[in-house]
């Protein structure tokens, strides 16, 4: 449980830092680009789940 909380906090901080950096540099990120990125998060999630279930 503690590992999940730490992972959630780290991911949250990372996302906030990336968004802040984009806004600071005035980089436009469209919804299409965000939608194109989301499947990769699913791939990473599945890979982690498989890794945890086999070890």
CNS distance restraints for C-alpha pairs under 8 A (distance, minus, plus):
assign (resid   1 and name CA) (resid   5 and name CA) 6.49 0.50 0.50
assign (resid   2 and name CA) (resid   6 and name CA) 6.24 0.50 0.50
assign (resid   3 and name CA) (resid   7 and name CA) 6.05 0.50 0.50
assign (resid   4 and name CA) (resid   8 and name CA) 6.05 0.50 0.50
assign (resid   5 and name CA) (resid   9 and name CA) 6.20 0.50 0.50
assign (resid   6 and name CA) (resid  10 and name CA) 6.18 0.50 0.50
assign (resid   7 and name CA) (resid  11 and name CA) 6.13 0.50 0.50
assign (resid   8 and name CA) (resid  12 and name CA) 6.05 0.50 0.50
assign (resid   9 and name CA) (resid  13 and name CA) 6.12 0.50 0.50
assign (resid  10 and name CA) (resid  14 and name CA) 6.11 0.50 0.50
assign (resid  11 and name CA) (resid  15 and name CA) 6.14 0.50 0.50
assign (resid  12 and name CA) (resid  16 and name CA) 6.17 0.50 0.50
assign (resid  13 and name CA) (resid  17 and name CA) 6.06 0.50 0.50
assign (resid  14 and name CA) (resid  18 and name CA) 6.18 0.50 0.50
assign (resid  15 and name CA) (resid  19 and name CA) 6.17 0.50 0.50
assign (resid  16 and name CA) (resid  20 and name CA) 6.02 0.50 0.50
assign (resid  17 and name CA) (resid  21 and name CA) 6.10 0.50 0.50
assign (resid  18 and name CA) (resid  22 and name CA) 6.20 0.50 0.50
assign (resid  19 and name CA) (resid  23 and name CA) 6.22 0.50 0.50
assign (resid  20 and name CA) (resid  24 and name CA) 6.04 0.50 0.50
assign (resid  21 and name CA) (resid  25 and name CA) 6.22 0.50 0.50
assign (resid  22 and name CA) (resid  26 and name CA) 5.93 0.50 0.50
assign (resid  22 and name CA) (resid  27 and name CA) 5.08 0.50 0.50
assign (resid  22 and name CA) (resid  28 and name CA) 7.45 0.50 0.50
assign (resid  23 and name CA) (resid  27 and name CA) 6.15 0.50 0.50
assign (resid  23 and name CA) (resid  28 and name CA) 7.86 0.50 0.50
assign (resid  29 and name CA) (resid  33 and name CA) 6.45 0.50 0.50
assign (resid  29 and name CA) (resid  34 and name CA) 7.27 0.50 0.50
assign (resid  30 and name CA) (resid  34 and name CA) 6.54 0.50 0.50
assign (resid  31 and name CA) (resid  35 and name CA) 6.02 0.50 0.50
assign (resid  32 and name CA) (resid  36 and name CA) 6.14 0.50 0.50
assign (resid  33 and name CA) (resid  37 and name CA) 6.40 0.50 0.50
assign (resid  34 and name CA) (resid  38 and name CA) 6.49 0.50 0.50
assign (resid  35 and name CA) (resid  39 and name CA) 7.68 0.50 0.50
assign (resid  37 and name CA) (resid  41 and name CA) 7.08 0.50 0.50
assign (resid  38 and name CA) (resid  42 and name CA) 6.73 0.50 0.50
assign (resid  39 and name CA) (resid  43 and name CA) 6.34 0.50 0.50
assign (resid  40 and name CA) (resid  44 and name CA) 6.22 0.50 0.50
assign (resid  41 and name CA) (resid  45 and name CA) 6.12 0.50 0.50
assign (resid  42 and name CA) (resid  46 and name CA) 6.15 0.50 0.50
assign (resid  43 and name CA) (resid  47 and name CA) 6.18 0.50 0.50
assign (resid  44 and name CA) (resid  48 and name CA) 6.19 0.50 0.50
assign (resid  45 and name CA) (resid  49 and name CA) 6.18 0.50 0.50
assign (resid  46 and name CA) (resid  50 and name CA) 6.13 0.50 0.50
assign (resid  47 and name CA) (resid  51 and name CA) 6.09 0.50 0.50
assign (resid  48 and name CA) (resid  52 and name CA) 6.12 0.50 0.50
assign (resid  49 and name CA) (resid  53 and name CA) 6.13 0.50 0.50
assign (resid  50 and name CA) (resid  54 and name CA) 6.21 0.50 0.50
assign (resid  51 and name CA) (resid  55 and name CA) 6.26 0.50 0.50
